[in-house]
Amino acid sequence: MSFSKSILSLLVSLLLIIGSSCNFSSPIDLKKDEKYKSLISSFHSLNADSLLTGFGVGIIRNGKIVFLEGFGFANVAQENAFTPSSIQAIGSVSKLIIGVAMVKAIEMDLFTLDSEINDLLPFEVSHRYLKESKISVKHLATHTSTISDSEIYWKSSFFTTDTLENGIG
């Protein structure tokens, strides 16, 4: 199974979970429900047949967590299982979530693509060298705002056992 098909399968499975969980009128007992047993089996298969080393799945119904499980490994070399507590660098997946939220906010007339971010944020953001330049939502969405991540961000994005035990910094 190719990596892109694996990701597609994972996304479809997650959408099925979300859609299916909305139809239940009582708490989900995953151990008895054949549909979810099959879905969980699919997650194990997806993990075994793909390049994904590990991932987590959570199902929330009526504001309560009804299922939380990790599949595969958080660290393959050390054979550490992926658990609901595993730290995951989400990377570019967040772009999809932010994009959908941005479109929804524009639909709700909360702002436009041309809105200046300093009119929306509780703090001021400015370009280091071009203080008079205005940064719009469109600049953020198209990665043309000239805002860049600092070394502090990159150092805090990945954790070792030492940083978790002794703190960052």
TACORZI-V277567 format. One record per residue. N is the residue number from 1. RES is the residue in one letter. PSI is psi in whole degrees, 0 to 359 (* if undefined). BURIAL is 1 if it has 9 or more other C-alpha atoms within 8 Angstrom, else 0. Layout:
{{N,RES,PSI,BURIAL} {N,RES,PSI,BURIAL}}
This chain:
{{1,M,130,0} {2,S,161,0} {3,F,316,1} {4,S,322,0} {5,K,325,0} {6,S,315,1} {7,I,317,0} {8,L,316,0} {9,S,318,1} {10,L,313,1} {11,L,318,0} {12,V,317,0} {13,S,317,1} {14,L,320,1} {15,L,323,0} {16,L,319,0} {17,I,310,1} {18,I,313,1} {19,G,318,0} {20,S,322,0} {21,S,341,1} {22,C,343,0} {23,N,355,0} {24,F,140,0} {25,S,352,0} {26,S,166,0} {27,P,147,0} {28,I,128,0} {29,D,94,0} {30,L,334,1} {31,K,337,0} {32,K,342,0} {33,D,115,1} {34,E,325,0} {35,K,316,0} {36,Y,327,1} {37,K,317,1} {38,S,318,0} {39,L,316,1} {40,I,319,0} {41,S,321,0} {42,S,322,0} {43,F,318,1} {44,H,318,1} {45,S,317,0} {46,L,316,1} {47,N,318,1} {48,A,327,0} {49,D,5,0} {50,S,180,1} {51,L,358,0} {52,L,128,0} {53,T,330,1} {54,G,158,1} {55,F,163,1} {56,G,152,1} {57,V,133,1} {58,G,140,1} {59,I,126,1} {60,I,129,1} {61,R,126,1} {62,N,40,0} {63,G,5,0} {64,K,141,0} {65,I,121,1} {66,V,346,1} {67,F,134,1} {68,L,115,1} {69,E,147,1} {70,G,152,1} {71,F,137,1} {72,G,210,1} {73,F,142,1} {74,A,326,1} {75,N,106,1} {76,V,316,0} {77,A,321,0} {78,Q,359,0} {79,E,40,0} {80,N,122,1} {81,A,147,1} {82,F,123,1} {83,T,172,1} {84,P,342,1} {85,S,357,0} {86,S,138,0} {87,I,129,0} {88,Q,123,0} {89,A,112,0} {90,I,339,0} {91,G,227,0} {92,S,349,0} {93,V,329,0} {94,S,336,0} {95,K,321,0} {96,L,314,0} {97,I,314,0} {98,I,320,0} {99,G,314,1} {100,V,316,0} {101,A,321,0} {102,M,315,0} {103,V,318,0} {104,K,317,0} {105,A,323,1} {106,I,318,1} {107,E,323,0} {108,M,6,0} {109,D,33,0} {110,L,330,0} {111,F,175,0} {112,T,174,0} {113,L,333,0} {114,D,357,0} {115,S,138,1} {116,E,136,1} {117,I,333,1} {118,N,344,1} {119,D,347,0} {120,L,333,0} {121,L,152,0} {122,P,7,0} {123,F,165,0} {124,E,139,0} {125,V,130,0} {126,S,158,1} {127,H,140,1} {128,R,318,0} {129,Y,340,0} {130,L,69,0} {131,K,330,0} {132,E,348,0} {133,S,140,0} {134,K,136,0} {135,I,124,1} {136,S,169,1} {137,V,320,1} {138,K,319,1} {139,H,317,1} {140,L,316,1} {141,A,330,0} {142,T,10,0} {143,H,39,0} {144,T,22,0} {145,S,346,1} {146,T,6,0} {147,I,131,0} {148,S,156,0} {149,D,141,0} {150,S,171,0} {151,E,327,0} {152,I,318,0} {153,Y,310,0} {154,W,322,1} {155,K,330,0} {156,S,359,0} {157,S,337,0} {158,F,134,0} {159,F,143,0} {160,T,170,0} {161,T,321,0} {162,D,315,0} {163,T,329,1} {164,L,323,1} {165,E,324,0} {166,N,358,0} {167,G,161,0} {168,I,142,0} {169,G,*,0}}
